[in-house]
């Protein structure tokens, strides 16, 4: 594992996706508003964190990978904050397109007594313009000699279109490992990527199968492989862990390593970051899925969108040894 981690620093990963800021407002509730039956939150702390594709990229970097990132921000104060945060942690921002006609996406969560009270989003979800897409593709092409993997981080905020994914696959060719974190309604976009990482709800929607037991889970995994012609599918299953479906018919069930769950927001970002970086660095798909499972087990114990480190994963590997089962899905 340590040898694999040493290879991370020489592995370039390009993240293409919806950049956003996750704003957390923390406080206490002591009374109900006299104006309406809602809690009054007395604010005592506020944080701004990297969200969406920005959080994916941050996780790749935190694990030691070389990061390249492509996306859009608005010509606004939040966009400036995002750019400054990128520069602070050492991201090259030449792949970030500033679009004056769209705001920077912000998800605001109000937290009181460790519980989310409400979330509100500021965003435009229509597709990006052709000129913006051209700039994104130009940057992607310039990155290809320096990367081994591409992560498509789709949050349905307008950047990820069917046409963009098709162009990415054409430009990258068969040698690049391309993964996608899918969203409901976009499953027909991902045909031809190497691997997708849907959660249970997304996999159910993408297949039309109500996943309620192992039989329906196996059927959904098999159908997704066939429909999307991909190398593998990894379905994340919350507190039941993850299931990896490979084109060969091999299925691997990996139980969760999370001891306590405080916040699942951003866990999918961590999973796809760890899995893509590991496989692009030479680990098998099964080994990469196990690493991703440990990464997820660490990050859900932290409040807010968070990142995981190599040290975190090594500690989790020592402390947690789940019973992993593999078999052929005939």
Phi, psi and omega in degrees: 000318180296324177295318177299314181299326178296330180284343181303321185294341178258009183253113178274131178235129176260126175255122177242122181175190184280109178280142178203167175250132173261113179260129178243126177246118184254144178192192179233148176251121179241349183202166175259141182297138175285347183276331182198158182284064181229151178288145173263118181263119176272108188285133176232354179200148178217136178227151175240122184237159175290131182233168178060224181299331178295323178290323175301310181299320180297322178292320177300314181294318180298330177278355175105002181282161175273122189252139170233140185221138179229133179180190180233152171225166177272166175273068185217177183297322180293323177298320177295320178298316180298315179299317179296321178296319177302314182294322179300322182264005171092020177281141169280123185262013183291345177266005180265118180264126177271121182245110183291348182264359181230143175279159169290131182291131178229128171253120180252123178245130176259121185245127176227127181054045178065013178241140177283123182272316181200156172228137173226144187244139173244118189191163165236129188255001179290158183298148176295161181286164179297322181295320178294318179299320180299318179294320178297313181295324177299317179293317179302315180299322180291336181277336191308320180292346188251002186234158176244346181212155178230131176250125175260111184255099188259116176243016179058039179253011172110341182284316186275111178240164178300319181295320180296315180297318179300318179294320179299315180297319179296315182293318186287325182075180187285347186276342180271137178276112184248121179244155180222134171264101193279163174232150180303133180098346183246011188299329180286353178286330197268010182302121178101354175288166183285319186205144172238155183234064179286153169274180184303313182296317180294319179294322178298314181294317183294338181249342186076014179254126176283103184281107184233347180204184184295324181299314181287329176298313180297321179295320180294315180299317180296319182292320179297319177302317182290315184294319187262354178053043181256167183289324182199160174229131173241113180266120177273136192236029178062231184287358175263004176091221184220157175229124181258126178247120180254155183303330181292347184103352180288134177239135177233122175262128182237109179296154181293154174251001182290125178273314176228138181249117178257325184200121180267355181296129180088356181296321178297328176297316181294318181301308184291328178295310182294318182294313183294314180298318181295312182291322178293339179269357174119355178286152175291167178299320180295313179299320180295321178294321178296316177299316180298323179296317177294321178299316179296319180299329178283312191289331180286350176275357180251145180274133180089166176297123188227170179242162181239152181242168176301319180300318178301315183291318179299321178294317179297321178298326178288316188277332187233122179232079182292154178279106183267132180241137177231143179199173179261129178270097185277000000 
